[in-house]
Amino acid sequence: MKTILNYSPPTPDDLAALKEQLGHTGAQMADLFALGGSHQWRKYTGGQAPRAMSAQMLFYACAQLELPDDQLRRVMARMQAVGASFDYADPGQS
């Protein structure tokens, strides 16, 4: 399957609205988008020159919000089949 996207990223206001809609903290949004922390999330939602959200990052977050766990596990299994490695541990737990 070949997909061609004419992608326009969400605005900082759009991302702030998503955060509000979900009721998440900045740290939770960073986790959702696979960012290093809430300070990284803020780079997409404010400042003089906010970063544009890449299609890949937005897809990753929206997949987590919309796909059932069994489908997410299938995707992760495919990632492992092509050589990725990761664990399923919650990074917030030690």
Secondary structure, DSSP 4 states (H G I P E B T S, - for coil): --------PPPHHHHHHHHHHHT--HHHHHHHTT-SSHHHHHHHH-SSSPPPPPHHHHHHHHHHHHS-HHHHHHHHHHHHHTT-------TT--
